[in-house]
Amino acid sequence: MEVMGAPGKAAGTGDLAFAMEDLLDAYFADSDPRVLTDPEARRLADRLYYAIDWLSPGGQVADVARRFNAALLLGAYHWYRFRHEEQREDAGRASVMYLMVAKVAPQCVPGPLLDAFTESGSLVRDGEPTAGELAGYTGSAVGLLKEAEVTGDLCLLDDAVQLCLLSARANPRDDLVKAEALTVLGNVLVRRYEFADDADALDRAMVVTVKAGEMTPPDHPYFRTCSSGFGHIAIRTFQRDGDLHTLDLAVRSLRAAAYGAPDDDPHRAAHLTNLATALSLRGQRTGRAEDTEEAFEAQFEAVEITPPGHPDAPSRLINLAGALGTRSGDPAAGEDGRDLVVGLLEDVLPHVPEGHPNRPGCLIFLVHALGERFAHSGDPADLARSVEVGRQALAEGLSGGGYLEPDLLRVFARSLRAYAEHFAAPAALSEAVEVLRGVEQSLPGDHPDRTETLSMLGFALWDRFKAGGRTEDRHRAAEALSEASRVPTAPARSRTLAAAAAGTIAADSGDFARATDLFALALDQLELTAWRGLGRPDRESLISDFPDLVTNAAASAVRAGRPERAVELLEQGRGILLAQALETRADDQALRARAPDLADRLGEILLELDRLPDSPYATASWSAQDRRRANERRGELARRREEILAAIRALPRLAGFLRPPSFTSLREAAEHGPVVLLIASRYGCRALVLTGAGVRALPLGTDHRQVAERTLAFLRAVGPGGSPLAAHTVVVDTLAWLWEAVAEPVLQALGHTGAAGPDADPPRLWWCPTGLFTLFPLHAAERVGPGTGRQAVLDRVVSSYTPTLRALLHAREHSPRPLTPDSGGLVVSMPSTPDLPDLPAAGHEAQLLHLRYPDARLLTGPAATIPAVLEALGHCSWAHFACHGTQDLARPSNGALHLHDGPLTLRDIADLRLPRARFAFLSACETSRGGMVLADEALSLAATLQIAGFRDVVGTLWPIDDGYAREVADLVYENLARPDTPDPAAALHAAIAAVRSRHPDAVLVWAPYAHVGP
């Protein structure tokens, strides 16, 4: 026999009927009679029995429903207990209870009892309840639900539950009438969760709503209502357990309901509101910007189609303010967006009076919106009003146990913290600490909101330490943040922030061993933050939130006496996007030997992830629906990737598969010459000199502030619109500083104390800079002075760059190939580009190169279009670009080579996989320059082309002169044609040396060229 309901968590919720239902579910799971014969079970049955007035005739329909449901549960309990114990008392009570049930729902009565009732004539019925009667019970429940939504009366919800259960249990058919009863029951139960934070009610709501969906044909209009109800419940479930898959299911169901509903569907606005909530939560959780935008559009439409005076209008306006607030968190939204949010909430507030269920949400959003506006405008009136509204909410008793209580207290504590700082009010800060302690203690240990709560508590305690100097506050701040970083259900970004903050506290306190471990934990979480279920722009945005994390981690490791660990951390935290791109090409021989099926499945997933278009050109013609489908597919593939990786890493000797490499593996990058990793951190500036023998940490003659100042001065000098004379002065000064602070100590440590002889090959050296060091021409560092002459890196070593050690090791897996007349070249030239200045020398440069390699494919002028170039790159072994190049220091993925029909961006190139490619020369401006933002992601055109497949790439670090570019290119190709300099690094080194000898003072001409590769 089935007792209609849902398996719940442990009994003891105070609802006796649901507690009995839990007990029966436990019995039905394995038919263990001890579940029924336990004394506590009998006491529960007695309490339920005596809680019902069985003798009163008639009564309200909810009372009738309550008696029916209790009779069904108690009948089942005593009947099955009788079958095991054979006690007459159980048989008697089961008969009495089931006789009441049989008059309404005989299908729920055990066969032997039903036969006995019929034979004795005690069963007198007027027939089965009609569909209209059953629907009437459900309709009454809907009325009670609506009344409860206005009044917040839990008793009304309890009555509605009984009516829905009666309608469902008395119905012998799995039809739409029963589906509607179960759907409404799910809605009532989720409201009970929202009003009383009843987790059992939420669990039951999910199960009964799923049952309703299974009973409803997918092509029936009511299926949209089931989907919307499921989506609402899934949202609340996600908010409680943090399972992103549940939220994805909510989005999928709610999109079907909202976008599938006709314009005249009266429930369409409700579906859109639920969809907006799900999308907004997912956008906040994952960082997917398109979700945030779609959420705003859906909620705006929901408000737009809601008739004036509709009872749900206030709640939809509040949700619109929330969606606007999420959008206005983007700096691009500006002051107008924040003013609109505050104004909208202030206007709605009078329409949700005290006691209205939507009032808590309105006040929470208003406290937050005022705090956000203060943070951007600095108007103390906003801050004071934010605290005032928070206190008003508390005075109204809105923190009385509902599921929104933690949110209200957190936003109030955030305002208190800001108030304490702005008004120098230590009492407000202590109040914030106490409020957050209370929230933290009220949350289950695995609740996803614990990370945000503990993080806020940690920051408040840290503020109090800085204000008062109590070491206990500092210690407790670090403990709270450390604990926050380890809540597995919380968003990875939040855990990263917490671990990084805890590491900063430890490092600032001089505990670099502890700081190293905490920063390492933050880097682990950062990799999860930038998960492959997001498009590239979203991943970049998330990584950019942590500009100093990797350098602080490495510097702390050095200070802790662990330079090897510093190398590992640098490799883990730099080039995260690059490492993801290399996953498809990772060595899987060990995996294939142990689990070929897993190797095949992972390979298929990674290949599809790589092939999903993600660039401006490839997605230019996509509709919004195309983008949504691609995003959903990307998320699904990323989840499957994680599941398969977990299975792989559980195999013997494969725990480290596709994890950051160990120092032992990374040391192989120095097999052909030393690699120098440069760090600029608040905890020290160091050069980590990696050789076959190990790693040595060298202090540099600078600090992180000077590095920042030098970077800004250098970029201004070589940027557009500056004076050539001023640029020359700054660049010469920068090269001298680089020599004294960085290059000379490194070269001396390596024993390269003088220029290589005329007949000797200069030794090789690879630069692997981090942070702002990535923007400097380290290969051109030199000091020219009277008496000492020219002391220069160029005279002592052949320099190359590598974005990461893994990139260098990967590039070496491809053997070099000499450039020959028939080696499959591509020459792209743009002497004239629409909307950009002409480059007359670019045409001559291409002609000279084509004469040298007549079989190379030449694309010039109107023929050099994006599709033509992309197609040609797939077939060439070497490529030369003579065209305009640009880089965006704030958004380096916007870096581009400018062709006839528009820019070929870095993101377009990042989508490429070019197995035949070997050498590329980017004779264009800024093609080896990354960004000030995302400096450690190596987002330059040269590095991106290398990851796409080109083993060696020559690029430039700043704008180059069109005329001299032809000279440098001609020398490089002339050198490559010689049998003694086939190596691109050596060829470029010789070419730069030659140009420098011809134009010794023209540092802007020869210094920008850099080689990336092995």
N, C-alpha and C positions, 0 to 999 in steps of 0.2 A: 504493500500500500504506500502511496505517496502522500505526504502531508505538504500541501502547497506552501512554499516558502523558500528560504535560502539558508544554506549553511552559514553560520556566523562565527565570530570569534567566541571566546569564553563567555559563559553566561555571567550574570551579575550586573546587567545594565539597568536594573530596576524595573524593566518591563517583563512581568512574569510570563506572559504568553510567549514572547520571543525567547525567553530563557528555556521554557519547555520545548520550544521548537528546536533550539540548539541541542537539547538533550536527546530528542528523538532522532535528529540527524546523526548524532554520534552513535546511536544504537543502530540505525539503518546502515551505517557505513560498514560494520562488521558483525552485526547480530550478537554482540556480547551482552548476555543478560545482566552482567554486573552493572552496566550503565543504568538499567532500570531498577535493580534491587538495592542500589546504594541508598543508605538512609537519607542522604541529602536530596536524592531524586524524589523520594517519597515526600519529604518536607516541602519541596518545590511544588509537587502536585497538590498537596493539601492547601498550600497558600493560594495557588491559582483557583482552586475549587471554591474556597471560602471568600475569595475576592469578588466573586460574581453573585449577583442577586438572581438566583434561578427561579424564584417564585413569583416575581412581579410580572403581571400580564402586560403584553404589548410593550409600551414604552417607545422611546425614540428609535428610529431605524438603526442608529449607531449602536444602541443598547442591544437590539436584536442581533446585529452582526457580531457584537462582542460575545454574546452568549453562544452563538453558533460556533465561532472560532475556538472559544475555550472548550466547548463540548467536543469538537473534533480532536483537539490536542489531548484532552484528558481521556477521551475514549480510546485513542491510539495507545496512550501510555498504559492504561489499565488492561487493555486487551492483550497487548504483547507481554506485559508483566504476568497476566494470568496464564498465558501459554507456557511460561517458564516455571512459575511458582504454583499454579493451580489453586490459588487462594479464592474462596468464594466471594470475599469482599471485592477483589479486583473484578471478578466476573460481573458482580452486581453493578458496580459503578460504571464499567464499560458499557453494559446494556442500557443503563439510564442515559448516559451521554450519547451513545450512538443512536438511540431512539430519536433524540432531538435532531441529530444530524440527518437521519434517514428521511425525515419529513421534507427536507430541503434538497439534500444531495445524496441520494441513496448510493451513487457510484463510489462514495467515499467510505462506505460501511463494509467491513469484512463479510464475505459471502455467507458463512454459517450464521452470523447474527441476522443478516438481512432475511435469510430464509426463515429463521425462527420468528422474526417480527411478522412476516407475511402469514405464516401458518397460524400464529396465535391471534391474528386479526388486530394486533396492536398498532400496525402501521396504517394510519389513515392519512392519505395525501390527496391533494387536489390536482396532482400532476406536477411534472417538472417545472421549475421556474422558466418563464418565457424569456426570450432574448431581450424583450423590452423591460422585463422586471430586473434582469441582471444588469442591463445597461443603466437602469434607473439607480441602482446602488452606486455604480461608478459615477454617474452624473452627480449624485449627492455628495460623493467624495470630492469631486472637482469643486463644487461649491464651497465645501468646508476648507479646501486647500486655498482657494482664493481669499476667503475671509481670514484665514490664518496668515496669509502673506501680508495682509494689511495690518492685522492686530498683533501678530507674533505669538498668538495663543497656541501653546503646545497641545492643549487638550483637544483642540479642533483637529490637529494633525493626527492624534491618536484615534479619534473617531473615524477620520478619513481612512486610516490604515485598515480598521476593522471592516469598513464597507467594501473596500477593494478586495480584501481577502474573502469576504463572503461572496462577492460577485465571481471571483476566480474559482473558489473551491466548489461552489454550488453549480458550476457550469461543467457538464460532462464532456463538452466538445472543446477541442483546441482551435477555436475560431477567432474571428476578429473581435468579438465581444470580450472574450477572455484576454486577448492581446491588449485591448484598450484598458481593461481592469489592471493588468500587470504593469502597463506603461504608467498609468496614473499612480499606482502604488509606488513605482520607482521614483516618480516626481515627489510624492509625499515624503518618502523616506529620505530623499536627498535634502529636502527642506528641513526635515527633523535634524539631520546632521548639521546643516548650516545654522540652525537656531540654537542647538544644544551641544554641538560638537560630539554627537553620538556616532562613533566610528562603526559600531555594529550596524546601525541603520544604513550607513553608506555601503557597507559590504552587501547587505541584503538588496539595496537598490540596484546595484550592479547586476546581481544574479537574476532578479525578476525581470529587469529590462532586457537582458539578453534573451530570456525565455520568450518575452513578448516579440522580439525581433524574429526569433525562429518560427513563430506562429503566423507571421505576417508575410504574404507574398511580396517579393521585392518590387514588383511593378504596381503594387496597390498604393494609392495616395497616402494611406495611413502609415506606410513604412517610413515616410519622411519624419512623421511625428516620433516614431520609435527611435529613429536615428538621432534626432535632436535630443531626445531624452537620454539616450545612451551617451551622447557627447557631453552633456551637462554633468552626468555622473562621472564620466571618465576624467573630466577636468578636475573635479573635486578629489578624485582618487589620486591623480597625479600630484596635486598640491599636498597631499598627505604622505605619499610614498616616493615621489620624485622619479617614477619610472617613465622615461621619455617615450617608450613604446606605447604606453597607455595614452599619452597625449597625442601621439601620431594617429592612433586609432580614432581619437576624438575629432581631430582635424578632418580626417577622411570622412567620417560619418556626417559631420556637420557641413562640410562642403557639399556632400550629396543632398542633404536636406535643404540647405539654403539656396544653392544654385540650381537645384532641380525643381524647386517650387515655382509654380506659375505666379505671375505678378499679382493676381487677385487672391492668392492664398492668405487667409487671415493670420496664419502662423509664421509667415515668412520673416517678419521683423524679429520674432523670437529666435528663429533659427539663425539669422544673421548675427544677433547679439551673442548667442552662444559660440558661434564660429569666431567672432571677433575676440572673445575672451580666450579661446583655445589658441588662436594664432598669436595673440599678444604674449601669452605665457610662454609659448614655444620660442618666440623671438627673443624674449628675455633670457630663457634658459640656454639657447644654443648660439645666440648672436646672429641669427639669420635675418638680415634687414628686410628682405621681401615679405617675411611673415608680419613684421611690424607694420609695414605699409598696407598690406592686404587687410590687416586687422582694422586699421583706421578706416579704410574704404568700406568694409563690411558694416562697421558700426555707424558710420555716417549715413549709409543707405538705410539702415534699420531705423534711425531717428527720422530720416526724411519721409519714410512711408508710414510712420506711426501717426494715427489721426490725433488731432488736438483733443486734449482731455482724456486720452486713453490712460487707464490706471498704471500701465507700465512705462509711460512716457518719462517719469522722473528717473527710473532705474536705467533707462536707455541713455538718457542724457548724462547720467553719472558715468556710465561705461564709455560714452564718447569722450568725456573729459579725461578718463583714464587712458584711452587710446591716444588722445592728443598729447597727454603728458609724456607718454613713452616716446612719441615722435619729437616732442619739444626737448627731450633729452639730447637730441642731436644738436650740436652747436649751430648747424645750418638753419635750424628752425627759428632761432632768433627770439628777440624779446616779445614780438607780437604773439607768437605761439604760446608763450608762458602766460601772457596777459589774458589770452583767450581761455585758457584752462581755468585760471583762477576766477575769471568773470562768470564762466559757465557754472562752476560749482557754487559760487555765491548766489547765483540766480536760482539754482535748483533747491538749495537748502531750505527755504521756507515751505517748499512743497513736500518735504519729507519731515513732518513734525516729530517731536519726541515720541518714541515708541514705535515709529514706522520702521519696518525691517530694512528698508534701504538707507536709513539714516547713518548707520555705522560706516557703510561704504563711502557715502558722500563725505563724511567728516575725515575719514582716512585719506581720501584723495586730496581733500582741501588742505589738511596739515602738510602733506607731502608737496603739493603744488606751491604753496606759499614758501616752504623751505627751499624748493628749487629756484623760485624766482629771486629769493634773497641771495642765494649762492651766486647768481649771475648778475643781479643788479646792485646788491649791497645795501638795499633799502632796509634799515632796521625795523621799520613798521611791519614789513612782511614777516620778519622773524618773530616779532612780538605777537602778531596775529596768529601765526602758526602755533606757538605755545598756548595762546589763549584758546584756540579751537580744540587743541588736544586736551586741555584741562576741562573744557566744556563737555567733551565726549566722555571723559572719565566721570564727571559729576552726574551725567545722565545715566550712568550705569552701563555704558556700552561695552565695558570690558567684563561682562558678566558671564563668560564661559562659551560664547559662540566661537565658530571657527575663525572669525575675523579678529578675535581678541589679540592674538600675537602681532598681527599686522598693525593694528592701532597702536599698541604699546611701542612697537619698534619705531614707527614714524614719529611718535611723540618723543621718544628718547633721542632720535636723531636731531629733532628741533631743539631739545634741551641742550644737547652737546654744542650745537652751533650757537645757541643763546649764551651758554657759559663762556665760550671763546670770545664772542663779540662784545659782550657786556662785562667781561671779567667777573663772572658770577660763579664762584666755585660751588655754591650750594646746588645750582642747577646741574652741574656736572655730576655731583654725588647722587642727585636724584635720578639722573639718567642711568648711572651705574646700578642703582637699586631696582629700577624698572626693568632693566635688561636681565638682571639676575633672576627676577621673578619670571620673566618670559622663558628664559633658558630652563629653569626648573620645571616649568609646566609642559615642556615638549618631550615626547618620547626620544629615546637615545638615537634612533635612526631617522628622525624627522628631517626632511631636507632643509627646513628653515633654521635648524640649529646652527648651521655654518654662518648664515648672515647674523643671527642673534649673537653668537659667540664672538664673531669678528667685531661687531659694533661694541660689544662689551670690552673686548681687548683694546680697541682704539680709544674708548672712553677712559679706561684705566691708564693707558699710555699718556693721554692728555693730562690726566690728574698727576701722573708721575712728573711730567715736564713742568707742571705748575707748582707742585709741592715738594718734589724730590724724594718721595717715600719709595724706597727700594721694593717694598712689598707690592706696591702698585705696579711697578715695572715687571716684577716676577709674575704676578697674576695676569698681567696683560699678555706676556709671552705664552703663558699656559693656556689662556683662553684662545688665542690665535692658533696655537699649535693644535689644540683639540678641534678647532673649527676646520682645520685643513684635512681632517681625517674622517669626516662624516661622508660615508660612501654614496649616500643618496643625493647629496647636494650638487649643484652645478660645478663642473670642473673649474670654470673661471673663478667662482667664489672661493673654492679651495686653494687655487693658485694664489689669489690675493692674500688669503690668510697665511699661507706658508711663507710667502715672500715677506709679509710684514713681520712675522715672528722671526724670520732670519735677519731682518734689518735690526730688530731690537737686540738680538744676540750679538750681531757684529758691532753695533754701536756700543755694546757693553764690553767688547773685547773678547767675547767667547767665540772665537772663529771656528773652533771645531764644531760647536753646536750650530753655528750659523751655516756652515758648509752643509750639514745634514738637512737643515730646514730649506735652504735654497735648492738643494737637490730634489727634495720633495716637491717644491714649487715647480721645478722644471719637469718632473714627471707629470704633474697636473697640467702644465702648459701644453704638453703634447696631446693630452686628452681634450683640452679646450679647443684646439685647432683641429678637431676631428674631421675625417674625410667625408662626413655627411654634409658638410657645408661647401658652398661654392668658394672659389678662391678669394673674392673680395671680402667675404665675411671672415674667412680664416685670417687674412691679413689684418683686418680691423681688430680682431681679438688678440693677435700676437703683439700688435702695436701698443697695447695697454701696458706692456711690461718691457720698456726700452732698456732698462739697466739690469734686469734680472740675471742674465747669463754672465755679464762681466762682474757683477757683485759676487755671484757664486764662485767664479773662478778666482777672483782676488781673495776671497775668504779662504778658499782651499790653499792658496799659496801662503797666506798668513798663518794657516794652521799647519804648515810644513808638509803639505800634500800636493806637490806640483803635478804628479801623475793624475791625481783626481781632478785637478784643475783642467787638464787637457780633456779628460772625459766629459766634464761638465760643459766646457766650451763646445765640444762636438755635439752634445745632446741638445743644447739650447740654441745653437745657431743653425740656420738653414733648415728649419723644420719643414717648410714647403719643399725644399730641395730633396730632403730625405724621403718625403712622401712620394715625390716623382721617381725616385730611384728604386722604390719598392718592387716595381714590376721587373726590374733588371737585377734583383738580388740573387745571389747564388743559393739555389734550393736543392743542391745535390744531396745533402745530408737528409733533408726532409723527404725528398723523392725516394731515397733508399728505404726509409722507415715507413712512410705513409704516402704512397703515390696518389691515392685518392684525395687526400687533403691537399697535396701539392697541386693537383689539377683544379680542384674547387677554388683554392685561393688564387691561382693564376687567372682563372676565368673572371673572378670578381675584380681583381686588380686591373685586369685588362679593360673591363667594361668601365670601371671608374676612370681610367685614363682616357677612354674614348668619349666619355660624356662631354659634349661641348661646354666650354666655360669661358670663352673669349668673346670680346665685343664683336668681332667680325663673324664668328660662327653662329652667334645667337642674335644677330641684328634683326632678322626677320621673324623672330619668335613672338608668338602671342603670349599673353599672361598665362593661359592654360598650358602652353608648351613649357614655360618656365616652372610652373608648379609641378608638372609631371616629372621634369628633370630633377627638380629638388627632392621630390618624394622618392624617386628611384635612387638618387645619390644617397639619401639617408638610409634606405633599405639595404643597399649594397654595403654601406659603412657598418651597419649592424651585423650583417652576415660576415664581413671581414673580421670584426671583433670576436664573433663566436668561433670562427675557424681558427683564428690565432690563439684563442684560449685553449682549444683542443690540441693544437700543435705544441704549445708550450707546456702542456701536461705530459708530453712524451719524453722518454729518457733522452737526456743530453740535448734537448731542444728548447730548454727554458729561455734561452737568450735569442731565439729566432726573431728577427726584425726588431730587436731592441737596440738601444744605443751601444756601440761597440766598446770593448774594453781597451785599456791603454796598450796592452800587448798587441792588439790588432792595429790600433792607430799608429803605433810606432813604425809600422811598415811604410807609412807615407814618407819617411825620411830615408828610405833605402837608397835613393839616388842623389841625396843632398839634404842639407838641413831645411827644416820648415820653421819659420818664426811666427809665433802667434802673439799678437799685441793686445794688451788689455789696458783700458782706461777706466778706472773705477774710483769711487769715493774712498775705497779701502786700499788704494795704491795703484800705480801704473807699472806694469811689468811686461817684459818680453819673455815668453816661454820658448826656449830654443830647443827644438826637438831634433835629436839625432838618433842614429842607430844604437847609440849607447844609452839613451834615456832622454830625460828632459832636465833643463836647467832654467831656473827662474832668475832673471836679471832685473834689478830695479832700473827704471828709466828716469832720466833727468827732467821730469815734468810731473804735473798732477792733473787731475781730471778737469779742474776749472780752466787751466791754461789750454788744455786740449780743446775744450769747447770754444774758448775765445779765439784760438788760432783757426779753428774750423770756420767760424763765422766770418772772420776777416778774409780767409782764403777764398771762400765761396763767393763773397761779395766781389772780390777782386777779379775772379775769372768769370763772373756772371755777365749777363747782357747789359749793355748800356754804360759800362765802366770805361774809365780812361785807360788806354793801352799802357801808358807810362806808369800809372799807378798800379795796374795789374802786374807789370814787370817787376816793380819794386817789391810788392807783397809776395809774389811767387819766389823771388830770389831769397827774400828773408825767410819764407816758410821752408824752403829747401835747406837753408843753413840751420834753422832750428831742428828740422827733422834729422839732420846729420848729427848734430851735437847731442840731442836728447834720445835718439832712437838708433840710428844706423851705426854710428861709430862704436857705441858700446857693444852692439850685437856683433859687428864684424871683428872687433878685437877679441871678443870671447870665442869666436870661431877660428881665430888665427889668421884672418884675412887683413893683415896690417898694411899691405901695400898693393900697388897695381900689379896685375898679372903681366908677365913678360910678353914681348911682342910675338914670340913663337909658341906661347903657351895658351891653352884653352882656359879661359876664366872658369872658376868653379861655379856650380849652379846653386841658387838659393831661392826658396819659395817663401813669399810673404803671405801670411794668413791673418790679416788684421781683423779686429772686431770693433764694433761701435763706430765712433766717429773717425777712428784711424782708417776706416775703409775708404774715406773720401780723399786721402792724401797720396801724392805720388812718391811713395817710399823708394821706388826703384831709381828715382832721379835725385834723391837727397845728396846734397853736396855743399861744401863750404869753399869759397874762393877768397883767399886773403893774401895780403902782401907777405912774402917770406915763406908762406906754406904752400903757395900755389893752389891748385885745384885738388881737393880731396873729395872723391865722389864714389858712390856705390857703383856707378856705371863702369868705373875703372877697375873694380875689384871682383865683382861677381856678375853673372848673368842672372837677372831677376825674372821671376815669374810670380803670378798670383794664383791662389786657389781659394774659392769661397769657403770650402771646408776640407778637412782631411779625407772624408769619404768621397768627396767629388774628385780629389786628386787620385785616390786609389782606383776609383771607377774609370777615370780617363786613361789610366795606364793599362787597363784591360784591353784597350784597342791599340793595335800596333800602328806606328806611323807609316804613312805612304808618301812617297815623293810626288810632287806635282809634275805631271808630264803633259805633253800636248793632247793626249787622248785620255786623260784621267777623269773626265766628266765634270768640267767646271761650270760655274754660273757667274756671270758678271751683270750686276744691276747698277745702272747709272741714271741719275736724274739731274742733267744740266739745268733743267727748268722745271720747277714744281709749282703747281697752282697755289697762289696765296703766300708764297715764300720767295725770298731773294734767289736770283739765278746763281748757279755754281758752274761757271764756264769751264773751269779746270776739271770738273768731274767728268765731262765728256772726253777730254783729252786723256785723262787717267784711264778711262775704260777702253779707249781706242788702243792705247799702248799695251794694255794688258791683253786685249783681244788679239793683237798682232803677235804677242808672245805665245798665246794659247788659242790658236784659231778655231779649235774644235769646241771651245767653251760656248755655252749658250749665252747670248747677249740680249738683255732686256733693258731698253733705254726709253726714256720719255714716255709717251702714251702706252707703250707696250709693257711698261713696268707697273702692272696693276697688282693688287693684293692677291687675287686668285691665281694669276700667272706666276707670281713669285713663290707662293705657297706650294703650288704644283711642282715648280722647278726644284725647290729645295728638297723635295722628296726623292729626287733622282740624282742629285749632284754629290760629288765627293769633296769639292771645295767651292767656296762662294766668296765673292768680293762685292761689297756695297760701297758705292760712291754717291752719297746723297745727303740730305739733311737728316740729322738725328737730334732728338731732344730728350731730356729727362726732367721729371717732376720730383723735386726733392721731398715734397710732402706726400706724394702718391707715386712711388717709383714704378709701380706696375703700369702706369700710364706712359712710361718711356717708349719711344717709337722711332722707327725708321720711316721717313715720309716718302710715299710713292705717289704715282700719278693720281690714283683715285682715293687717297687718304692715308692715314697712318697705319702702318703694320706695328701693332703694339707688342709690348713685352708679354702680355697675356696671350696674344695670338701665337706667339712663338712658343710659349710654355706648353701649349697643347700639342706641339709637334713631337714626333718620335722619328728620328732620321738615322737609320742603321748604316747608311753608306757614307755619311758625312765624316770628314776628317779635319779640314782646315777652313777657317773663315776669317776674313779681314774686313772689319767694319770701319771704313774710311769715312767716318761721319762723326759729328760732334757728340760728346758725352756718352759714348756707347759702353764705356767701362765704369761709369759712375752709377752708384746705387743711390740711396736716399738718406736723408737725415732721419726720417721716419723709417722704421724697419731696416735699420742699417745692418743688422745681423742676419737678415734674410738673403743677402747677396742678390738683390733685385736689380741687376744691371742687364743690359741687352747681351753683353759678352758672356756673362755667367749663364744666362738663360739659354743662349745658343749652345753652350757647352753641354748643359744638361740635356738639351734636345738631341744631342748626338755628336756635335763637332768636338773632336779631341783637343784641338788648339784653336784659340780665338785671339785675334789682335783687336783691341779697341782703344778708346780714348777717354781721358778723365775730365776733359773740359772742351769747350769749343775750339776747333782747329781752323787754321788758315787754309783756304781752298787751294791756293797755289802750292804751298809747301806740302800739302797732303799728297799731291801727285808725286813729289820728289821722294817722300818717305816710302810710299807704296812701291814705286819703281825700284828703289834700293832693296826693299824686302824681297820682292820677287826675283830680283837679280841674285841675291844671296841664296834664295831657296833653290835656284837652278845650279848652284855650284856644288860639286861633290863634297866639299869640306864643311858646308853649312846647310845641310838639309833640314835641320831642326828649326821650327818656327821661332822658338825663343832666341836661339843664337842668331837667326837671320834678322829678327827685329833689333836685337842688341847691337849687332854690327851696323845696321842702318841708322839707328839713333846716334851711335858714336860718330858715324860719318857726317851726319847732318850737324851734330854739335861741333865737329872740327871745322866745318864750313861756316857755321853761324854760331860761334861760341857764346854770343850774348843773347841770342834769340831763344831764351829758355821757354817761352810760351809756344814755340814751334815744335821742339823735339821732346820736351818733357811729358806731354800728356799721353804718349803712346804706351800701352801696357799689354803684356802677354798673359793670357789666362790658360793654364793647361800644364801638362806634364813635361 
